[in-house]
Amino acid sequence: MTPEGLQNARVEEELDDARRDLRETLSAVEAKVEHEVERAEVAFSPQRLLRDNIVGASCVAGLLGFLVGASKYRKVVGPAIVVALGYTIWSGLVNQRSYSDDGESLKS
């Protein structure tokens, strides 16, 4: 092999090593990011925030009710909040029922 061929082979080998290292690094970073995202989802889930901070949630709900009642758009905002609250309660009940059925479908 010529010296140029040997040099090309070394360069190709270094490139392959660098690609392999990059893949390993990206896999490690991806795993770490996935773990951190899962941890953040658990930490900031609305159910957990409400359970852990019931007094704060009550204060926020009271403030929201005061602002809606005091605003000039209360005839529009009030029913919208009632609909949103009804939907939230309904979806919670549906999810609770599906969990209590051990994953079985509601139609079965």
Rosetta blueprint (number, residue, H / E / L):
1 M L
2 T L
3 P H
4 E H
5 G H
6 L H
7 Q H
8 N H
9 A H
10 R H
11 V H
12 E H
13 E H
14 E H
15 L H
16 D H
17 D H
18 A H
19 R H
20 R H
21 D H
22 L H
23 R H
24 E H
25 T H
26 L H
27 S H
28 A H
29 V H
30 E H
31 A H
32 K H
33 V H
34 E H
35 H H
36 E H
37 V H
38 E H
39 R H
40 A H
41 E H
42 V H
43 A H
44 F L
45 S L
46 P H
47 Q H
48 R H
49 L H
50 L H
51 R H
52 D H
53 N L
54 I H
55 V H
56 G H
57 A H
58 S H
59 C H
60 V H
61 A H
62 G H
63 L H
64 L H
65 G H
66 F H
67 L H
68 V H
69 G H
70 A H
71 S L
72 K L
73 Y L
74 R H
75 K H
76 V H
77 V H
78 G H
79 P H
80 A H
81 I H
82 V H
83 V H
84 A H
85 L H
86 G H
87 Y H
88 T H
89 I H
90 W H
91 S H
92 G H
93 L H
94 V H
95 N H
96 Q H
97 R H
98 S H
99 Y H
100 S H
101 D L
102 D L
103 G L
104 E L
105 S L
106 L L
107 K L
108 S L
